Structure formats: structure tokens, C-alpha cells
């Protein structure tokens, strides 16, 4: 019985002399630093990129993935896996040097550049048709070290033309046609006769077809991204304006034949059409056109020529007391 207190007393004595474990932050940092120096980082470190964007102008989409502490010297030590919403869409096995897309939901064009892996580049490349908006996960394994990062792919809407350019591209052809109809009204009221009846009917039919073309073009040419529909609409706004040169020539011939001023107007209108067509050909081949001002200036010159022709016809008609159409030889 007297031995029990003695044992308990000795146990307390021995325990009290044991050193307490140091759990302070300073000690933890020293241990982590020691492990990092002796064994290297146990986890791969990524250059964090939260999101990337692509637009209708992109032919291919690249989702970046950069590892900053790759130490492998052989490609066989690398293994890469890409996921989309938790599902595997691409796997690269460096040991077998094999790339595959296990997903059955597209992503058939996905690929990486194996030679860049040792530099820490595991970016995923794919066709725009395979790209989907959402979160992509890049997982990289280097021997016993691994890590992952998440990148969000976003789609950004890019307007083909600026809002001001859209307005001017639509307004100038419509204005030119309205001015042309004004010339037609003067011819009908002032110069109508049995000799000019057929020509007036011809002008009316051509003007009506031209008006319909431009209205359809304005409907198709809605503000937004570059598309086949927008391109067709722009073509219907620009190309038919060539008929305005013919209509104005016919109106001048019915009214007072050709003069130096009317010839200058037709030359000016022809120059405007050439500029507009050149601008159209340059814009139609670009997703983000930089030659919009050239196209708009051409359409503006066409409208200006129609305005000058209308003013000239109005002044010439008001200066005549009895107006007779010129006789045909």
C-alpha cells in the first residue's frame, strides 16, 4: 500500500521534466521552409488566371495554364488533365506521349503543346466551334507533385461597326433614295408628256426595286456581331446604289439634257459609288473593320450628289415659265 503514492509521485516528477512541443507560427514556418529546401515544394504552383474571353473573331480558343515551379527534365514525367464542369475533356500522358479527348460531348479539337510542358505551359487549344462558356480545370502532375487551377471561359459580344457607323450606313442610302424620289416627282409634275411616259415608267420601276432592296438591307443589317446576315444586309445597302447613277442620268435627260454641271454631279456620284464599294470589299473580309469611314464617305457622297441634282432640277424648273420636254431627234 505505501508503494502506490511513491510511484505516482515519481511519475509526476518525470513528466514535468519533459519539454513541451513548440506550436508557435515561427516554428511552423521554419519547419515548412526546411522541408521545402530539402525536398522541394510538394505542390505545383500556378500563375493564377481567373478568366479569359473569346469573341466571334476568334478562329481558335486558348485557355491558359502556367506552372511556375516545374523541375522535370523529361517529358515522360509529366501528366496533364483538363476538365470542364467536372468531366474529363482532355488527357495527356507524358510517359506514353499520348493525347486523347475522352469526352463524348465535343471537344474533339482540344490539344496542348507537349514541348512546352517542361517550361510550365499546359495551355489548352481548341477550335471556336468546340469552345463552351464555363469553368475549366487544369490538373498537372509532375512525378509525385501535382496541382490544379480553374479558369473561366467567357464570351464577349463585339459589334461589327460602332453605333454611329451603323446609323450612318443605314441613313445615307435611304436619304439618297428619298432625294431620288424627289427628282422623280419633279419630272412627273413638270415634264410629263407622251414622249417621256415610257421613260418615267422605267424610272418608277427601277426606283421601286431599289427602294425594296435598301429596306431589306436595312432590316438585315442590324447592329451586332459580324455574321453572314449582316454582311448580306450591308451588300444590299451599298451595291444597289449604282442604280441611282442611272436614274439620275435618265432624269437629267428627260428634264434638260446634259450640262457641264449635271455631268459633274454624275462624276461625283460615280466617285462616291467607287469609294463605297471599295469600303464594302474591305469591311466584308474583316471581323472588326477599320475601313468603315471609307464606306461611309462613299455613301455620303452618293447622297450629296442626289441632293445637288434635286436642287439643280428645282431651280431649273422654277426658272421656266412654260416647260416642254426636249424633243428627241
LOBARO-541355 format. One record per residue (C-alpha): residue number from 1; residue in one letter; z, x, y. Coordinates in Angstrom, 3 decimals, m for minus. Layout:
N
n:res:w:u:v
NUM:A:Z:X:Y .
...
***
This chain:
329
n:res:w:u:v
1:X:0.000:0.000:0.000 .
2:X:0.737:2.742:2.560 .
3:X:m2.680:4.277:1.893 .
4:X:m4.676:1.384:3.423 .
5:X:m3.627:1.903:7.052 .
6:X:m4.323:5.612:6.706 .
7:X:m7.934:5.003:5.574 .
8:X:m8.541:2.536:8.372 .
9:X:m7.158:4.995:10.889 .
10:X:m9.414:7.792:9.638 .
11:X:m12.494:5.543:9.742 .
12:X:m11.837:4.662:13.344 .
13:X:m11.407:8.301:14.233 .
14:X:m14.663:9.382:12.610 .
15:X:m16.715:6.519:14.058 .
16:X:m15.523:7.138:17.556 .
17:X:m16.869:10.699:17.447 .
18:X:m20.477:9.671:16.594 .
19:X:m22.890:9.942:19.602 .
20:X:m24.270:6.686:20.968 .
21:X:m28.050:6.179:20.919 .
22:X:m29.749:6.561:24.315 .
23:X:m31.817:3.477:25.096 .
24:X:m32.439:4.162:28.770 .
25:X:m36.038:3.810:30.136 .
26:X:m36.184:7.520:30.918 .
27:X:m35.576:8.389:27.294 .
28:X:m38.164:5.852:26.092 .
29:X:m40.791:7.292:28.425 .
30:X:m40.058:10.814:27.198 .
31:X:m40.469:9.724:23.586 .
32:X:m43.757:7.920:24.335 .
33:X:m45.067:10.952:26.207 .
34:X:m44.111:13.242:23.327 .
35:X:m45.872:11.027:20.768 .
36:X:m48.974:10.784:22.979 .
37:X:m49.192:14.562:23.338 .
38:X:m48.664:15.311:19.679 .
39:X:m50.660:12.522:18.044 .
40:X:m52.918:11.178:20.825 .
41:X:m52.962:7.597:22.108 .
42:X:m52.504:5.144:19.258 .
43:X:m54.702:2.594:21.039 .
44:X:m58.110:2.843:22.674 .
45:X:m58.109:2.295:26.421 .
46:X:m60.857:0.212:28.040 .
47:X:m62.270:0.116:31.523 .
48:X:m61.311:m3.479:32.311 .
49:X:m64.198:m5.664:33.495 .
50:X:m63.198:m9.291:33.883 .
51:X:m66.650:m10.864:34.190 .
52:X:m70.377:m10.239:34.601 .
53:X:m73.152:m12.519:35.847 .
54:X:m76.763:m13.140:34.942 .
55:X:m79.456:m15.227:36.625 .
56:X:m82.812:m16.768:35.836 .
57:X:m84.380:m13.484:36.960 .
58:X:m82.834:m11.526:34.080 .
59:X:m85.015:m10.824:31.065 .
60:X:m82.135:m9.253:29.169 .
61:X:m78.369:m9.590:29.490 .
62:X:m75.954:m6.655:29.127 .
63:X:m72.242:m7.269:28.592 .
64:X:m70.404:m4.017:29.418 .
65:X:m67.748:m2.440:27.206 .
66:X:m66.448:1.022:28.134 .
67:X:m63.784:3.006:26.259 .
68:X:m62.221:5.796:28.318 .
69:X:m60.425:7.836:25.642 .
70:X:m62.877:8.233:22.756 .
71:X:m62.268:11.538:20.945 .
72:X:m64.507:11.146:17.898 .
73:X:m67.288:13.685:17.474 .
74:X:m69.116:11.922:14.657 .
75:X:m70.763:8.512:14.907 .
76:X:m69.565:7.693:11.398 .
77:X:m66.020:7.462:12.770 .
78:X:m66.934:4.501:14.992 .
79:X:m66.881:0.792:14.221 .
80:X:m67.762:m1.926:16.759 .
81:X:m67.437:m5.676:16.543 .
82:X:m68.426:m8.262:19.168 .
83:X:m67.102:m11.810:19.117 .
84:X:m67.993:m14.960:21.032 .
85:X:m65.281:m17.590:21.196 .
86:X:m63.571:m16.032:18.189 .
87:X:m66.679:m15.837:15.971 .
88:X:m68.353:m12.575:14.987 .
89:X:m71.805:m12.253:16.557 .
90:X:m72.456:m8.522:16.116 .
91:X:m71.111:m5.720:13.917 .
92:X:m71.940:m2.022:13.948 .
93:X:m70.679:0.172:11.104 .
94:X:m70.979:3.820:12.073 .
95:X:m70.377:5.048:8.539 .
96:X:m73.445:3.213:7.265 .
97:X:m75.173:3.266:10.665 .
98:X:m75.924:m0.410:10.224 .
99:X:m76.247:m3.107:12.899 .
100:X:m76.112:m6.769:11.965 .
101:X:m75.650:m10.193:13.559 .
102:X:m73.675:m12.327:11.095 .
103:X:m73.613:m15.396:13.337 .
104:X:m75.876:m18.288:12.355 .
105:X:m75.730:m19.692:15.896 .
106:X:m78.330:m17.449:17.505 .
107:X:m77.570:m14.011:18.953 .
108:X:m80.353:m12.528:16.814 .
109:X:m81.409:m10.113:19.548 .
110:X:m77.970:m8.532:20.018 .
111:X:m77.800:m4.748:19.809 .
112:X:m75.940:m1.700:21.070 .
113:X:m76.972:1.921:21.590 .
114:X:m75.246:3.932:18.820 .
115:X:m75.875:7.270:20.502 .
116:X:m73.752:6.115:23.454 .
117:X:m70.700:5.234:21.357 .
118:X:m69.326:8.777:21.390 .
119:X:m69.422:8.547:25.194 .
120:X:m67.354:5.369:25.046 .
121:X:m70.203:2.943:25.754 .
122:X:m70.257:m0.061:23.409 .
123:X:m72.088:m2.484:25.719 .
124:X:m73.884:m5.393:24.069 .
125:X:m77.509:m6.120:24.950 .
126:X:m79.378:m9.342:24.174 .
127:X:m82.311:m11.459:25.290 .
128:X:m81.614:m14.006:28.010 .
129:X:m82.521:m16.798:25.591 .
130:X:m79.572:m15.802:23.355 .
131:X:m77.041:m15.465:26.165 .
132:X:m74.343:m18.113:26.448 .
133:X:m71.719:m18.603:29.097 .
134:X:m68.186:m17.885:27.884 .
135:X:m65.760:m15.172:26.784 .
136:X:m66.978:m12.232:24.693 .
137:X:m64.581:m9.893:22.883 .
138:X:m65.445:m6.227:22.331 .
139:X:m63.492:m4.593:19.479 .
140:X:m63.858:m0.834:18.948 .
141:X:m62.296:1.186:16.125 .
142:X:m62.180:4.995:16.054 .
143:X:m60.662:6.222:12.775 .
144:X:m57.079:4.896:12.951 .
145:X:m57.228:3.935:16.629 .
146:X:m58.519:0.603:17.854 .
147:X:m58.560:m1.696:20.845 .
148:X:m60.305:m4.687:22.366 .
149:X:m61.258:m6.138:25.727 .
150:X:m62.516:m9.553:26.830 .
151:X:m65.421:m10.043:29.248 .
152:X:m66.507:m13.397:30.635 .
153:X:m70.245:m14.001:30.981 .
154:X:m71.154:m16.268:33.913 .
155:X:m74.437:m17.819:35.048 .
156:X:m75.287:m17.709:38.752 .
157:X:m77.872:m20.003:40.325 .
158:X:m80.303:m18.120:42.580 .
159:X:m82.569:m20.113:44.884 .
160:X:m86.248:m19.136:44.802 .
161:X:m86.562:m19.427:48.590 .
162:X:m83.918:m19.723:51.274 .
163:X:m83.160:m23.239:52.618 .
164:X:m85.044:m22.537:55.866 .
165:X:m88.080:m21.254:53.972 .
166:X:m88.054:m24.325:51.714 .
167:X:m88.145:m26.621:54.747 .
168:X:m90.969:m24.758:56.498 .
169:X:m93.083:m24.502:53.336 .
170:X:m92.992:m28.294:52.970 .
171:X:m93.221:m29.235:56.659 .
172:X:m96.270:m27.177:57.675 .
173:X:m98.746:m28.646:55.117 .
174:X:m97.509:m32.185:55.813 .
175:X:m97.810:m31.608:59.564 .
176:X:m101.332:m30.225:59.148 .
177:X:m102.394:m33.322:57.181 .
178:X:m100.898:m35.684:59.766 .
179:X:m102.821:m33.883:62.518 .
180:X:m105.968:m34.124:60.391 .
181:X:m105.478:m37.886:60.100 .
182:X:m105.113:m37.945:63.893 .
183:X:m108.553:m36.345:64.192 .
184:X:m109.903:m38.880:61.713 .
185:X:m108.519:m41.704:63.880 .
186:X:m110.317:m40.389:66.969 .
187:X:m113.590:m40.117:65.058 .
188:X:m113.223:m43.636:63.679 .
189:X:m112.432:m45.192:67.068 .
190:X:m114.765:m43.194:69.298 .
191:X:m117.690:m42.021:67.211 .
192:X:m118.223:m44.644:64.531 .
193:X:m121.857:m45.661:64.014 .
194:X:m124.307:m46.397:61.241 .
195:X:m125.333:m42.732:61.144 .
196:X:m121.768:m41.436:60.749 .
197:X:m120.438:m44.140:58.417 .
198:X:m121.035:m42.169:55.205 .
199:X:m119.508:m39.014:56.667 .
200:X:m116.436:m40.942:57.799 .
201:X:m116.012:m42.420:54.306 .
202:X:m116.302:m38.910:52.835 .
203:X:m113.644:m37.599:55.226 .
204:X:m111.369:m40.526:54.333 .
205:X:m111.659:m39.961:50.567 .
206:X:m111.093:m36.202:50.798 .
207:X:m108.178:m36.706:53.174 .
208:X:m106.603:m39.268:50.852 .
209:X:m106.855:m36.952:47.824 .
210:X:m105.460:m34.071:49.876 .
211:X:m102.538:m36.206:51.035 .
212:X:m101.681:m37.210:47.465 .
213:X:m101.818:m33.573:46.317 .
214:X:m99.453:m32.427:49.041 .
215:X:m96.999:m35.286:48.398 .
216:X:m96.912:m34.436:44.682 .
217:X:m96.466:m30.753:45.554 .
218:X:m93.552:m31.546:47.875 .
219:X:m91.876:m33.561:45.101 .
220:X:m92.291:m30.775:42.543 .
221:X:m91.260:m28.080:44.988 .
222:X:m87.592:m28.986:45.039 .
223:X:m85.098:m26.376:46.270 .
224:X:m83.650:m24.427:43.388 .
225:X:m84.362:m21.659:40.934 .
226:X:m87.745:m20.209:40.090 .
227:X:m89.426:m22.405:37.492 .
228:X:m92.872:m23.487:36.366 .
229:X:m92.389:m26.838:38.097 .
230:X:m91.530:m25.196:41.414 .
231:X:m94.488:m22.834:41.093 .
232:X:m96.876:m25.752:40.467 .
233:X:m95.437:m27.587:43.457 .
234:X:m95.958:m24.577:45.698 .
235:X:m99.542:m24.257:44.493 .
236:X:m100.234:m27.918:45.319 .
237:X:m98.831:m27.385:48.801 .
238:X:m100.928:m24.313:49.577 .
239:X:m104.271:m24.370:47.745 .
240:X:m105.475:m27.865:48.824 .
241:X:m105.147:m26.864:52.486 .
242:X:m108.572:m25.250:52.065 .
243:X:m109.956:m28.799:52.263 .
244:X:m108.581:m29.074:55.803 .
245:X:m111.124:m26.488:56.949 .
246:X:m113.938:m28.618:55.526 .
247:X:m112.524:m31.814:57.046 .
248:X:m112.138:m30.260:60.487 .
249:X:m115.691:m28.911:60.326 .
250:X:m117.021:m32.388:59.461 .
251:X:m115.006:m33.958:62.287 .
252:X:m116.364:m31.446:64.800 .
253:X:m119.936:m32.028:63.625 .
254:X:m119.572:m35.798:63.970 .
255:X:m117.950:m35.571:67.405 .
256:X:m119.752:m32.933:69.467 .
257:X:m121.353:m30.374:67.203 .
258:X:m120.090:m26.823:67.074 .
259:X:m118.988:m24.933:70.169 .
260:X:m117.509:m21.486:70.656 .
261:X:m114.025:m22.993:70.830 .
262:X:m114.408:m25.057:67.654 .
263:X:m115.793:m22.026:65.809 .
264:X:m112.741:m20.034:66.931 .
265:X:m110.480:m22.820:65.634 .
266:X:m112.181:m22.791:62.233 .
267:X:m111.931:m18.990:62.033 .
268:X:m108.224:m19.209:62.901 .
269:X:m107.715:m21.844:60.228 .
270:X:m109.561:m19.746:57.658 .
271:X:m107.354:m16.761:58.510 .
272:X:m104.264:m18.908:58.012 .
273:X:m105.507:m20.031:54.607 .
274:X:m106.144:m16.429:53.510 .
275:X:m102.617:m15.430:54.544 .
276:X:m101.117:m18.444:52.776 .
277:X:m102.984:m17.724:49.536 .
278:X:m102.007:m14.043:49.660 .
279:X:m98.390:m15.033:50.174 .
280:X:m98.643:m17.528:47.315 .
281:X:m100.032:m14.939:44.903 .
282:X:m97.237:m12.506:45.794 .
283:X:m94.441:m15.084:45.605 .
284:X:m95.584:m16.711:42.380 .
285:X:m95.132:m13.443:40.462 .
286:X:m91.614:m12.738:41.749 .
287:X:m88.358:m14.396:40.811 .
288:X:m86.868:m13.572:44.205 .
289:X:m89.875:m13.382:46.552 .
290:X:m89.794:m11.153:49.601 .
291:X:m93.180:m12.306:50.919 .
292:X:m92.067:m15.797:51.890 .
293:X:m92.666:m15.114:55.621 .
294:X:m96.308:m14.215:54.882 .
295:X:m96.825:m17.519:53.087 .
296:X:m95.066:m19.494:55.815 .
297:X:m97.005:m17.789:58.615 .
298:X:m100.282:m18.720:56.917 .
299:X:m99.254:m22.371:56.605 .
300:X:m98.074:m22.342:60.219 .
301:X:m101.445:m21.026:61.427 .
302:X:m103.229:m23.795:59.496 .
303:X:m101.060:m26.420:61.202 .
304:X:m101.658:m24.759:64.591 .
305:X:m105.437:m24.867:64.075 .
306:X:m105.232:m28.582:63.272 .
307:X:m103.190:m29.159:66.431 .
308:X:m105.686:m27.273:68.603 .
309:X:m108.547:m29.243:67.052 .
310:X:m106.809:m32.555:67.754 .
311:X:m106.072:m31.612:71.369 .
312:X:m109.652:m30.462:71.911 .
313:X:m111.065:m33.667:70.444 .
314:X:m108.724:m35.805:72.544 .
315:X:m109.683:m34.026:75.757 .
316:X:m113.388:m34.078:74.926 .
317:X:m113.291:m37.796:74.092 .
318:X:m111.384:m38.717:77.263 .
319:X:m113.953:m36.892:79.434 .
320:X:m116.803:m39.006:78.083 .
321:X:m117.427:m42.445:79.610 .
322:X:m119.903:m43.658:77.067 .
323:X:m119.575:m41.835:73.793 .
324:X:m122.521:m41.600:71.492 .
325:X:m122.537:m39.527:68.354 .
326:X:m125.013:m36.661:68.346 .
327:X:m128.327:m37.586:66.828 .
328:X:m129.334:m35.916:63.645 .
329:X:m132.628:m34.064:63.808 .
***
